[in-house]
Amino acid sequence: MAAASLLSVAHSQRAAVADNRLAEPTLLTAAWRHRWIVVVTTVAMVALGIAYSAVRPPTTLYTARASLVVQATASGLDLGTSGNPQRFVANQVEILRSEAVANLTSQIAAQQDPPLEVTPEQVTEGLAISSSTNSDLIDVLYSYPGDPQGAIDGANAIVDAYKQLVTSEKTAVSSSALARIDTELETLNQQAESLASQISDLKEQNKALTDLGDQYEASLQEIVDLQTEAQTADAERLDQIRTRLADLRNLISTYQAVRNLGSANSQVDALQGEYDQAVARRDALLERRDTISIDVELSPDVVAFSSAASSAFISSQTGVGRTLAVALFVGLVGGFGLAYLVASRRRVFHDRTEPELILGVPLLADIPDFAQEGLTTLLPVRDEPRSASAEAFRFAAASLELKMSRQGVKSLVIISPTLGAGKSTVLANVAIASARQGNRVLVVDADFGNQALTRFLAGDEGTSDPGLTEVVTGGLSIEQATRTIEVAPGLVISLLSRGRQPVAAADLLRSSGARSLFVTAKDEYDVVLVDAPPLLQVAYASTIAGLVDAALVLVTHEASVAQLDEANARLTLIGVPILGYVYNASPLRREMTIAEGSTADVLGDTGGAILLEPKAKRGRIKRLLR
């Protein structure tokens, strides 16, 4: 019991791993499954590489280096960043990369001797800037195709353009400030002249006050002169000076008292205060203007040191070999990516063992693709009995006989999820192979809309024979409604076609007469095979499945995983057991086409090794397998 349990766990783990493989393919498996995508993509990219190499000849790219050491100042493009050196250097790097520098570089390069013709776009494309957070050094690298001197001249032109730009910007900033100061000075001068004029007019209104004012002004000057003379006068003269100063102070006091009593004195004082403020503001602006002018002349440049480019090195080379290598690499990467995308979006079966992971039942046989074997018939068991396809159908019939015998199953419906799986073809060939094994075989064409099985075995005239509808509704017996089909000398199978009665298939198959038909058929025949419409596309296919003992699921190579999963869920829902599955239209394997030794006698022949296909087609199959 323990061993069985371990085996069950191991099987479950392997199934889970395989199920994950179905759900999400790996990159390598996707590339192998869709290798044609990888091949086409790679060939296309290599072709483009060849075309590119033919149109654009090989070139060598030269790169020159120029260096700058920058410093923060208080004017120009670095204004406001002098307190943050890292931000300052980063700002200068962005300025070097700017469109303004590229445009100016193009102009400077065109004026060199000899001139270098580069567009701003080419400057931007060839420029690379590197800097360090630990220093103020900036490296300017410029790449130019085919000419080392072009790289050198380009790098130096970029540095010159940067220097001119920051210098002109610094001058522009100071000039703007001086212009604003000059505008303000002109306004203040006009204001001072207006105030002086108003003060003069008020003073003229009172001549006496004006005269006294003149005396006041003279007294002030005389006081200044006497105070200066007093510093060197002798004692006698010093007494005279003191007496005169006292008289002058009395005169000033008298003037002030008189001025305060005058009607115009208060207005004069107010205007005089405004005049004094205007003059003070003008003097301050004049001082600021002088300071700015001096700062501009004395302030250091943003570029503290520069090292011009003097040599160029080869940074890359392009040639046919390099181009093709890049194209091959891009093609492979793109092909792998496209293959993975296709495989992820379209989950299909690529191996005959994969459907077992969904259905949980064994593979009974895999049927090779008729086209790969060169067959022109849809009934190889009858028409090409020595072909690999015929042997595959005989293998399917033998596997079915064993499974049906062990499980007590006599009636079987062949189910496919959708149209085009080849149900009718597989059923007809399996029926013939089963008859060759000595079984009494009845095939029932229950695909009311298609009747492909009837046409395979009896031709178009078989569709007008009485059949299933007459047995269920018309009272005919199975023997009366069936047609005997000779599939080999002395070998027959019985065909029960749809019939001629116009009925609704779903209603007919749900009747008690339909159930009785299949019970009777199992008593009269060893094997009853029913051809049903697609399970996921026709509703009454589920009704047919409920009338038989079990179902045989047909899975086509590269069929949809999701569709088979849905079909399995539907069969589980209606309670129909699945006997096994047949993998149809699988790739033809070499071991299917060659029989040697014990496997040589497939139809009672004797002799050496043979190919299972007719001689006329051996060469074609061999070429396919190389």
Stockholm file with secondary structure:
# STOCKHOLM 1.0

chainA/1-626         MAAASLLSVAHSQRAAVADNRLAEPTLLTAAWRHRWIVVVTTVAMVALGIAYSAVRPPTTLYTARASLVVQATASGLDLGTSGNPQRFVANQVEILRSEAVANLTSQIAAQQDPPLEVTPEQVTEGLAISSSTNSDLIDVLYSYPGDPQGAIDGANAIVDAYKQLVTSEKTAVSSSALARIDTELETLNQQAESLASQISDLKEQNKALTDLGDQYEASLQEIVDLQTEAQTADAERLDQIRTRLADLRNLISTYQAVRNLGSANSQVDALQGEYDQAVARRDALLERRDTISIDVELSPDVVAFSSAASSAFISSQTGVGRTLAVALFVGLVGGFGLAYLVASRRRVFHDRTEPELILGVPLLADIPDFAQEGLTTLLPVRDEPRSASAEAFRFAAASLELKMSRQGVKSLVIISPTLGAGKSTVLANVAIASARQGNRVLVVDADFGNQALTRFLAGDEGTSDPGLTEVVTGGLSIEQATRTIEVAPGLVISLLSRGRQPVAAADLLRSSGARSLFVTAKDEYDVVLVDAPPLLQVAYASTIAGLVDAALVLVTHEASVAQLDEANARLTLIGVPILGYVYNASPLRREMTIAEGSTADVLGDTGGAILLEPKAKRGRIKRLLR
#=GR chainA/1-626 SS CHHHHHHHHHHHHHHHHHHHHHHSCCHHHHHHHTHHHHHHHHHHHHHHHHHHHHHSCCCEEEEEEEEEEECCCSSGGGTTCTTCHHHHHHHHHHHHTSHHHHHHHHHHHHTSSSCCCCCHHHHHHHEEEEECTTSSEEEEEEEEESCHHHHHHHHHHHHHHHHHHHHHHHHHHHHHHHHHHHHHHHHHHHHHHHHHHHHHHHHHTCHHHHHHHHHHHHHHHHHHHHHHHHTTCCHHHHHHHHHHHHHHHHHHHHHHHHHHHSTTHHHHHHHHHHHHHHHHHHHHHHHHHHHHHHHHHHSCCSEEEEECCCCEEEEEECCHHHHHHHHHHHHHHHHHHHHHHHHHHSCBCCSTTTTHHHHCSCEEEEEECHHHHTCCCSCHHHHCTTSHHHHHHHHHHHHHHHHHHHHTCCEEEEECSSTTSCHHHHHHHHHHHHHHTTCCEEEEECCTTTCHHHHHHHCGGGGGSCCHHHHHHSCCCHHHHCEEEEEETTEEEEEECCCSCCCCHHHHHTSHHHHHHHHHHHHHCSEEEEECCCTTTCTHHHHHHTTSSEEEEEEETTCBHHHHHHHHHHHHHHTCCEEEEEEEEECCCHHHHEECGGGSCSSSCCSSCEESSCHHHHHHHHHHHC
#=GC SS_cons         CHHHHHHHHHHHHHHHHHHHHHHSCCHHHHHHHTHHHHHHHHHHHHHHHHHHHHHSCCCEEEEEEEEEEECCCSSGGGTTCTTCHHHHHHHHHHHHTSHHHHHHHHHHHHTSSSCCCCCHHHHHHHEEEEECTTSSEEEEEEEEESCHHHHHHHHHHHHHHHHHHHHHHHHHHHHHHHHHHHHHHHHHHHHHHHHHHHHHHHHHTCHHHHHHHHHHHHHHHHHHHHHHHHTTCCHHHHHHHHHHHHHHHHHHHHHHHHHHHSTTHHHHHHHHHHHHHHHHHHHHHHHHHHHHHHHHHHSCCSEEEEECCCCEEEEEECCHHHHHHHHHHHHHHHHHHHHHHHHHHSCBCCSTTTTHHHHCSCEEEEEECHHHHTCCCSCHHHHCTTSHHHHHHHHHHHHHHHHHHHHTCCEEEEECSSTTSCHHHHHHHHHHHHHHTTCCEEEEECCTTTCHHHHHHHCGGGGGSCCHHHHHHSCCCHHHHCEEEEEETTEEEEEECCCSCCCCHHHHHTSHHHHHHHHHHHHHCSEEEEECCCTTTCTHHHHHHTTSSEEEEEEETTCBHHHHHHHHHHHHHHTCCEEEEEEEEECCCHHHHEECGGGSCSSSCCSSCEESSCHHHHHHHHHHHC
//
